Amino acid sequence: MNKSFLQIHNPLPSTLLTVCALILFAASASAEEPTAGEVSPTVGAPLWKDRRPIGMIFVANKGALSEKNPSGYIAAKDVTTPEGRAEFRANLLEFADRCVANLKAGNAQGAIVWDIEGYEFPGMVYVGDPRILPKYSPAMSEIAPEFFKKFTDAGLKVGVCLRPNYIFEIPKDHLIKYGRDPKQNQGYMSYKETGLPIEKPEIEWFAQVQKDAVKDPVLELSDRIQFAQKHWGTTLFYVDTNNYGENVNGVEKATLMPPEMFARLAALHPDTLLIPEHESPGYYATTAPFNQPGVDHTAATPPEIRKKYPGAFLVSALTQTEAIPRFWDEYVRGIGEGDALYLNLSEEAPPGTNAMVGRLYREAELRKKAPENVRASAESLASADPAMRLAAVRAISGKPEAALVPGLLALAKADPEWVIRRASLYPLALAEDPAADDYLLGLPGDKIDLGGFAMLALAARGESTVPIFERILDQTGDEKREARHDAVTGLNLLDSPKSVPPMLRVLQDKYSSNRGMALLILESKLVKYPGQPACDALLAMRDVPVNKYLLPQIDRMLADLNKKGFGPTDTTARSAGNDVFSQWNAWLASGNGTPMPPALAAYGVKGWPALARIEQALFSAKPTRDFKAVAFADLFPLTTDANPVVRYQAVAALGASGDNRAVELIGTMLENEKNPAVKRRTIEALKQLGTNPSALPAIQRINETAAPELKPFLDALGK
């Protein structure tokens, strides 16, 4: 999972182990002579019969690192005292009990602990060498047998993460020689990245000494497997960063371990399941490659792989929640043919993903049980057999007959099987029925439940659903934030110029995640459907300070549009936008009752007349004191005065001071201020002083929740 390539180290392997490896590998290859890069599937993953889910367990993270918890174990606060270790043991075993319960509830076959060695070496993320535990994590080494026994006693398989790389110790005096503080090198430890030049002088000498320590990553991994099996009874192994340093014409290069290496490893350990991070087609002969839809290009073992290697399978992780609806049918097909999924038992697992794992297995089960040649009818849709109901829904390949819509709608709303409710959404979207559309409109907002599926279903109907997506985008309330996000992903699936205008609206959404998603999708859409409205929307987005991290992408898109003849326009509203503050102040100075100037009216902000009346009273109020004579430091307390007139005049004085030290204070005031007119004047003070990084977090937060009448002023901060 960590894509860095690291130098590998091998303790002296036994001669017997080497001989066994060669004999077993030769035996596996003798049945059928494979072509280059392939091996015969006589050992390893294809023979692994259990295809139930596998748990992913993480026991450490960066946030838990401390001097008393150097390995960053989540269950520990202090591993340096007997009392602290006792607490660590109790917490870790209680965590194991929770994991066992979750694994049993998810019908899992077992679990893999990714980081049993802890997080002491963040450059490596996952160390993948359980042999170091006694030396570098003695507290975990003491508890680990008892921890893993919790799982095996419950009838579950256990495993750990492996990597064909290692940590080596740099002598303290060598670090000091180069002016390095040993405490900043994770206990004098470091690593050499395979295939890359060594650029750190304090480690170069020692790394060169270690450079040629490993000749065979298979025997290195085998040694680690033997250690874990001997001490914890492990049979499941995720192999992270499965590369090794190959000498090519005198140059060490990071190279993917070839299939033959994993065939040898599987032959040495036929009772294990090997799950490598990276793979080539030949890996399926003896391993079950790790898969992550949304990152990898598939969600199931390809048919050509199954044909070549009967029994082959992969193990997928549902880490990209937005990819789940898109890959649903491929997931189900894969599970039905023997693929497995991960259950993520970490505290940071995306909400609802484990429920999706169960639902995917359930749909695969129902599809297998379904009778053949089922026709959709009122009777089959109302069958007491869930396999029959699912088959009846799936039998509808286009627009359903009008007589079937009520039955489909009833299934979508209330069927006890979630997978049938999900499947019913697709024919309902194609029905073009007002009642069905109203139901579908209420679903977006939960990416991990039916919302994302509803958007996919509507997109399948084509560009005629654009008005429905627009109705979702019209729901601008904070509680509809996720619904708008779902609508953007649905619009992404429409290959039509009509999908562009509603997405341009999302560029001004309150929430940065929605703006970012829309921008990402538009970059590809505008290649095919460019236009001046897109250019104007991007220019407006560019001028908002909170979008500073998106500027490179915005500028790239604007440059592409400029090449196609689209550029800035000098409309009345844009001209006024460059000076909205002076236009506003001129209106205030003209006195209460003066009609709004055309330049401001062009913005179409309905709340501006009411805001102007409130601010006119503050603007024209008799000064409470001579603010020009108030010392700069004495202005700060006045920004929290109970009298809004005092706050208004104080923030105006700070803005006029030209002293940039006030920016951070004004940013805080911007968040806390309740009076809309004082808040607007606070935004203007930031404009006068010039925003800097200290104010950006506050601007970002206020921008996402600001009332419409304040948005033009926030947008103008960056102009």
Helices and strands as residue ranges (DSSP letters): H 15-30, G 45-47, E 54-57, G 62-64, H 82-105, E 110-113, G 130-132, H 133-136, H 138-153, E 157-162, E 168-169, H 172-177, G 182-185, E 189-190, H 201-210, H 217-232, E 236-239, E 243-248, E 251-256, H 259-268, E 273-276, G 281-285, E 290-291, H 303-308, E 315-316, H 323-336, E 340-344, H 353-369, H 378-381, H 386-394, G 402-404, H 405-414, H 418-431, H 434-441, H 450-460, G 463-465, H 466-473, G 478-480, H 481-492, G 497-499, H 500-506, H 512-528, H 532-542, G 545-550, H 551-563, H 572-577, H 580-589, H 598-601, H 608-619, G 627-629, H 632-638, H 644-657, H 662-672, H 676-689, H 696-705, G 708-710, H 711-715, G 716-718
